Amino acid sequence: MARFAALSELPSWFLVLPDCAAAGPAATAVRGQADRELRHPSGRPWIVGRWAAESVAIGQAGDTAIAVVGQHACTTGALERAAARIRSVPDLDGFAGSLVGSAHLIASVGGRVRVQGSLTGLRQVFHARVDGVTVASDLGDVVARLVGGALDERRLAVHLVQPDTLHPLSGRPIWRGVEVLAMGHYLTLDSIGRQRTTKW
């Protein structure tokens, strides 16, 4: 197993959890090294991690909560107004397209979760199956730790020998069991932790 720095030593990271009881073990596994936690409207853990308070804006209306993490101009009021208009995960497409800056968009909508990075690929989304549910993070190391942390030596060799390798090999994580979301797509986690990717 690869040796990781403690998550508590990383200045910023987050883990996104589906809105189901089965995600509890993943939350517990990282909670001791996190300093912040947000909850789904249901009360279950939603986003656990470490981040600067000013980098996150959150708004909630009814059973919809929206978080924007990174460099952005969002306010709580704007997110609350957006959340009041959202009835399903695809309803976020327009809001996502209006975001200015470089940030992750994370939403909890009636038991379903949407996670996406930036269109430029600067903000990526890594995901993996952990104890039967899919979890997502802004760092591959975070989800790799939860699935055992085995390095994929072939992928690592490609990165080391040819750092300018073309797509699709260029964006692949070096950890086994960890996937990265394609640019221009979002990840949906349903109420039992299953995943689906959608182009938007």
N, C-alpha and C positions, 0 to 999 in steps of 0.2 A: 504494500500500500504506500502511496506517495505521502510524504510528510507535508502537512499544511501549517501555515501560520495560524494562530488562534484567530477566530473570527473577531474576537474582542480587540485584536490589534489592527484590524482593517478600519480605515477611517469611515468608510461608507459602504453599505451593502443592504440588500433586502431580500426576503423570501416571501413569495406570494402563495397563499394556501387556498384551496377550494373551500367552499362553504359546506363542509360536512364533518361529522365527528371523526371519521377515519383519518383526517389530516392532523389530528391531535399529536400523534407521535413525532411527526416532522417538526411541528411547532415546539414541542418539548425538547427536541434534540438541539435546537439552536437558541432557545430562549435564554439560557444562562449566559450567552455571549452577546446578546442583543441589549440595547438600552432603550428601544422604543417598540411599541406594539399598537397596531390599529385593529379594530374589530369590524367584522361584517355587521350589517344591520341586524342580523340574527343573534349577534353576541359572540359568535365563534371567532377565533383568531383569523385575521385576514392578511395583514402584512406585518412581519417581524423583522427587525434588523437594527442597523445603526445608520443614522443620517443626521445632517445638520437641520435644525428645525426650519430654517428659512428655505431649504431646498424642497420642502413638501407643502402642497396646498391640498386641503381636503374639504369636500362639501357633501352633504347628505340631504336627501328628501325622501321620506317614506322608506321603501325597501331598496333604494338605490344610493350607493355611495361612490364617489369619484375621487381618486387621488392622482395628482400630477407630481412626479418626482424628478428633480433636475433643475435646469436653468429655464425658467418660464416666467410669464407675467400673469399667471392665474391668481385669482383671489378666492377666498372662501365663498363670498357672495356669488361670484360668477359660477362657481362649481355647484353651489346649491341650486341656482336657477337652472343650470343644465341638468342636474339630477332630477329635478321636478318634471322635466320634459321626457325623460328616458323611460321607456316601457320594456325594452328588450336590448340585448347586446348589440345587434346591428344598428340600433338607433344612435349609437355613439359615433358612427362614421362621420357625420357632419361636424360634430364637436371636435373629433380627432383631427380633421382636416383644417380646423381653424386655429389649432395650437401654434403659438409662436415660440421659438427657442429650441432647446434641445432637452427633451424630457421623456420619461416613461409615462404612459397613461395606464392606470389600473382602475378597474371599476368592478363593483359588486352589484349585480342587478337581479333581484329576486332569486337569489340562490345560485346564480351563474356568475363567473368571473371572466373579465376580459383583461388581457395584459398585452401591451405592445410597446415597442421601442420607437426610435425615430426613423423616418424614411431614409435618412442618410446612412443608417447603419452604425452611427456613432453610439447610440444607446441600444444595446442588444438585449435579447431575452433568451436565457438558457433555461431548459426544462428537463425534467426526468421523472420517472415513476419511482415513488418512494412508499413502501408499505401499501401498495395497491392504489395509490392516488398520484396524480401529476401535480408537481409543485414547480414554481418558476422563480428565477432570480435574475438580477442584473449582472451577476458574476458566475461564470462557469464553476469556479472553485467551490462556491457555496453548495450547489446541488451535487457536485462531484463528491463532496464530503459525505453527503447523505446516502449516496449509492455505493460507497466503498472506496472511492478515490483512485481507482486503477487507471494508470496512464495507458493510452493507446499508443504504443511505441511506433507503429507505422505512421500514424498521423503526425506525431511529434517529429519523426525523421523528415517527413515531407516539409514541415514548417521550418526545420533547422537548415536543411539542404537547399530548399527553394523558398525563401521567405516571400517572394513575389508570385507564388503559385496562383494560377487563375481559378476562378469559380468552376466547379462547386467545391473543390478541395480547400480553397483558401479560407473559407469561413467555418470550417468544421472544428468543433472543440477537440482538445487533445485528451479528454477524459472519456473512458468507456461508460456507456449508459447515459451520457449527457448529449442533448441535442440543442441546436441553436435555431431560433425562429428566423425564417427567411425575411429579408427586407420587404416591406410593403404588405406584411401579413400581421394578423393578430392571433393570439392564442386564447381559446375559450376553454374554461374548466367548468364542467357541469356539476350538479349537486351531489354526484357520487364520485367526483374526482377524475372523470374521464376527460380527455383532451380532444380538441379539434383545432386545426389551423384554417384561417380564412383570409383570402386576399381582400384588401380594401382599397 
